[in-house]
Amino acid sequence: MSRLCRSRPLVFLFGVLTVAGLLLGCEQEETPSSYVARVGDHYLTQEDLDRRLSGMGPVPDSTEARQQVIQQWVDETLLYREALRRNLSQAPDVQRLLEERRRSTLVSALTNRIYEEIEQEPSDEEIRTYFERHQEQLALREPYVRVRHLATTSEDSAQAVRRELVAAREATADSIWSRLSRRYAGMPSRAQRLSDRFLPESRLFAQLPYVQDELSALREGEVAPIIEDNNQYHVLQLVRRIPAGADPELQWMEDEIRRRLRIRSRKQMYAREVQRLRNRAKANDFIEMP
């Protein structure tokens, strides 16, 4: 848990009440059929855990990352229950902050609903057009890499995968990897998806520092020694590294372009909806302002 600033105890308390209360979920009326962790009548289900892991980066599938999320949930839930026991939610300053948070949450929920109701995914043609018009601006700001990575709880399996990768010829490496990831990876589909993409090097393995260190030292085509981390064995090969400043190719930048187009579209939708509400409020004499 991060160190607390003594000058902001109320902000910390507000975080406990809102983050733990809103994000961790309320007490269950019925005990779920299965769960990962429990604190009193609060339960962390596998679905909850998966949702939190999915926000941790491209490869949040380590045992260490899983344990970190579970421990954080337990700590915050304990604090939340203690805050309720002390009846802190009834303190006037806390109620004011909770009401501000409620207002902000409702505004965010409406904004997201607007996006869901209207938003369309950028088409391939829109992505291609954006790439052609902004190619100079899309020059790589950091190295992009394509890697092959899997995690398994069996050291023998990891060694077998590594031997085959080291012996594989470049022309057949992709098909060999497809077979190996299906057979040995703890999460086969994720291992396969990762190997098909170029990603910014800094985005990979943020929750796996030992793997990240090995990646930074690898040259193209090299397979790292087996990396043991928290009862898992990691196999890692650097397929290709594109240096920072290189001219991009469309396939490397599709995700980034899609993100930019989505942001632009959402800004336009937000502006239109706010203007519509403003016009209606003015027509009904609901607005007074300088």
C-alpha positions in Angstrom: 0.0 0.0 0.0 1.4 3.4 -0.9 2.6 5.7 1.9 -0.1 8.1 3.2 0.3 11.8 3.2 -0.4 13.1 6.7 -1.9 16.4 5.4 -4.7 14.6 3.5 -6.4 12.1 5.9 -9.8 13.0 4.7 -8.9 12.3 1.1 -7.6 8.9 2.2 -10.8 8.2 4.1 -12.8 9.2 1.0 -10.7 6.9 -1.1 -11.4 4.0 1.3 -15.2 4.7 1.3 -15.5 5.2 -2.5 -12.9 2.9 -4.0 -13.6 0.0 -1.6 -17.3 0.6 -1.5 -18.0 1.3 -5.2 -15.3 -0.8 -6.9 -15.0 -3.7 -4.5 -18.7 -4.2 -4.4 -21.3 -4.4 -1.7 -22.1 -7.2 0.7 -23.7 -10.1 -1.0 -27.3 -11.0 -0.2 -26.4 -14.6 -1.2 -23.1 -16.3 -0.9 -21.7 -16.8 -4.5 -21.2 -20.4 -5.6 -17.5 -19.8 -5.9 -15.1 -17.0 -5.0 -11.4 -16.2 -4.9 -11.3 -14.4 -1.5 -13.7 -13.4 1.2 -13.8 -10.7 3.9 -16.9 -11.1 6.1 -19.8 -10.9 3.7 -17.8 -9.4 0.9 -16.6 -11.7 -1.9 -14.1 -11.4 -4.7 -15.3 -13.6 -7.5 -13.2 -14.9 -10.4 -15.0 -12.5 -12.7 -14.1 -9.6 -10.5 -10.5 -10.7 -10.5 -10.3 -11.2 -14.2 -11.7 -7.7 -14.8 -9.0 -6.2 -12.6 -6.3 -8.2 -14.2 -7.4 -7.2 -17.7 -6.6 -3.6 -16.9 -3.0 -4.3 -15.9 -1.4 -4.5 -19.3 -1.0 -7.0 -22.2 0.3 -9.9 -20.1 -1.2 -9.7 -16.6 -1.2 -13.5 -16.2 1.4 -14.1 -13.6 0.7 -15.6 -10.2 2.4 -12.6 -8.6 0.0 -10.2 -10.4 -3.0 -12.3 -9.3 -1.8 -12.3 -5.6 -1.2 -8.5 -5.7 -4.8 -7.9 -6.8 -6.2 -10.2 -4.3 -4.2 -8.7 -1.4 -5.1 -5.2 -2.4 -8.8 -6.2 -2.5 -8.5 -7.7 1.0 -6.7 -4.7 2.5 -9.2 -2.2 1.0 -12.2 -4.2 2.1 -10.9 -4.4 5.7 -10.4 -0.6 5.7 -13.9 -0.1 4.2 -15.5 -2.3 6.9 -13.6 -0.5 9.6 -14.7 2.9 8.2 -18.4 1.7 8.3 -18.0 0.3 11.8 -16.8 3.7 13.0 -19.9 5.3 11.2 -17.6 7.6 9.3 -20.0 7.8 6.3 -22.2 10.0 8.5 -19.6 12.6 9.1 -20.7 15.9 7.4 -17.4 16.4 5.6 -17.4 12.8 4.4 -21.0 13.1 3.2 -20.1 16.1 1.2 -17.3 14.3 -0.5 -19.5 11.3 -1.2 -22.2 13.4 -2.7 -19.6 15.1 -5.0 -18.4 11.6 -5.9 -22.0 10.5 -6.6 -22.5 13.4 -8.9 -19.2 12.8 -10.7 -20.0 9.1 -11.0 -23.5 9.8 -12.5 -22.0 12.2 -15.0 -19.4 9.7 -16.1 -22.1 7.0 -16.3 -24.2 9.2 -18.6 -21.2 10.0 -20.7 -20.3 6.4 -21.1 -23.9 5.5 -22.0 -23.9 8.2 -24.7 -20.7 6.6 -26.2 -22.2 3.1 -26.0 -25.4 4.2 -27.7 -23.9 6.2 -30.6 -20.2 5.2 -31.0 -19.1 3.1 -33.9 -15.7 1.4 -34.2 -13.4 3.1 -36.8 -13.6 1.4 -40.1 -10.5 -0.1 -41.8 -10.7 2.7 -44.4 -10.7 5.4 -41.7 -7.7 3.8 -40.0 -5.8 3.6 -43.3 -6.7 7.2 -44.2 -5.5 8.5 -40.8 -2.3 6.5 -41.2 -1.6 8.0 -44.6 -2.3 11.6 -43.5 -0.4 11.4 -40.2 2.5 9.1 -41.0 5.2 11.5 -39.9 3.5 12.1 -36.5 3.3 8.4 -35.9 7.0 7.8 -36.0 7.8 5.4 -33.1 8.5 7.2 -29.9 10.0 4.1 -28.3 11.1 0.6 -29.5 8.3 -1.7 -30.6 8.7 -5.4 -30.2 7.2 -8.7 -31.2 7.8 -11.5 -28.7 6.8 -15.0 -28.0 6.0 -15.6 -24.3 4.2 -18.2 -22.2 4.0 -19.1 -18.6 3.6 -22.5 -17.1 3.8 -24.1 -13.7 6.0 -27.0 -15.0 9.7 -26.4 -15.4 10.0 -29.5 -17.6 7.4 -28.0 -20.0 9.1 -24.7 -20.0 12.4 -26.3 -20.9 10.8 -28.4 -23.7 9.3 -25.2 -25.2 12.6 -23.4 -25.0 14.5 -26.2 -26.7 12.1 -26.3 -29.6 12.2 -22.5 -30.0 16.0 -22.5 -30.0 16.1 -25.2 -32.7 13.3 -23.8 -34.8 14.0 -22.3 -38.2 12.6 -18.8 -38.8 10.4 -20.1 -41.7 8.6 -22.5 -39.4 8.8 -20.8 -36.0 5.3 -19.3 -36.1 3.6 -22.6 -36.7 5.8 -24.3 -34.1 4.9 -21.6 -31.6 1.2 -22.0 -32.3 1.5 -25.7 -31.4 3.6 -25.1 -28.3 1.4 -22.3 -26.9 -1.7 -24.5 -27.3 -0.1 -27.4 -25.5 1.9 -25.7 -22.8 0.8 -22.2 -22.1 -1.3 -21.5 -19.0 -3.3 -19.0 -21.2 -2.9 -20.3 -24.8 -5.1 -17.7 -26.6 -3.3 -14.8 -24.9 0.1 -16.2 -25.7 -0.9 -16.6 -29.3 -2.4 -13.1 -29.6 0.7 -11.5 -28.1 3.0 -13.2 -30.6 1.0 -11.8 -33.5 1.4 -8.2 -32.6 4.0 -5.4 -32.3 3.7 -3.5 -29.0 5.6 -0.7 -27.3 8.3 -2.4 -25.3 7.5 -0.4 -22.2 4.0 -1.8 -22.1 5.1 -5.4 -21.8 5.6 -7.3 -18.6 5.1 -4.3 -16.2 3.9 -6.9 -13.6 6.8 -9.2 -14.4 10.0 -7.2 -13.8 12.3 -10.3 -14.2 10.8 -11.0 -17.6 11.0 -7.3 -18.5 14.7 -7.2 -17.6 15.4 -10.3 -19.8 13.5 -8.7 -22.7 15.6 -5.6 -22.6 18.8 -7.6 -22.9 17.7 -9.9 -25.8 18.7 -9.5 -29.4 16.4 -10.4 -32.2 15.8 -14.2 -32.5 17.3 -14.9 -29.0 15.5 -17.1 -26.5 16.0 -16.1 -22.9 17.0 -18.6 -20.2 14.0 -20.0 -18.3 12.8 -17.4 -15.9 11.3 -18.6 -12.6 9.0 -16.2 -10.8 6.6 -17.0 -8.0 6.1 -20.7 -8.9 5.8 -20.0 -12.6 8.3 -20.7 -15.4 8.4 -18.2 -18.3 9.7 -18.8 -21.8 10.5 -15.6 -23.7 11.8 -15.0 -27.3 12.4 -11.7 -28.9 11.2 -12.0 -32.5 11.9 -8.5 -33.7 12.7 -5.1 -32.2 11.9 -1.9 -34.2 14.0 1.1 -32.8 12.5 4.4 -31.7 12.2 6.9 -34.5 11.6 4.3 -37.2 8.9 4.9 -39.8 5.9 2.9 -38.7 3.9 0.3 -40.7 0.2 0.3 -40.6 -0.2 -3.0 -38.8 2.0 -1.8 -35.9 0.0 1.3 -35.4 -3.6 0.1 -35.8 -4.3 -0.1 -32.1 -2.9 3.4 -31.5 -4.8 4.9 -34.5 -8.0 3.2 -33.4 -7.5 4.7 -30.0 -7.0 8.2 -31.4 -10.0 8.0 -33.7 -12.1 6.8 -30.8 -11.0 9.7 -28.7 -11.8 12.2 -31.4 -15.2 10.7 -32.0 -16.0 10.8 -28.3 -15.0 14.4 -28.0 -17.3 15.3 -30.9 -20.2 13.3 -29.4 -19.7 14.9 -26.0 -19.7 18.4 -27.5 -22.9 17.7 -29.5 -24.7 16.3 -26.5 -23.7 19.1 -24.1 -24.8 21.7 -26.7 -28.1 19.9 -27.1 -28.7 20.0 -23.4 -27.6 23.6 -23.2 -30.0 24.7 -25.9 -32.9 22.8 -24.3 -32.1 24.3 -20.9 -32.0 27.9 -22.3 -35.3 27.4 -24.1 -36.9 26.4 -20.7 -35.1 29.2 -18.8 -33.2 26.7 -16.7 -29.8 28.4 -17.0 -28.6 31.6 -15.4 -25.0 32.6 -15.7 -22.8 35.7 -16.3 
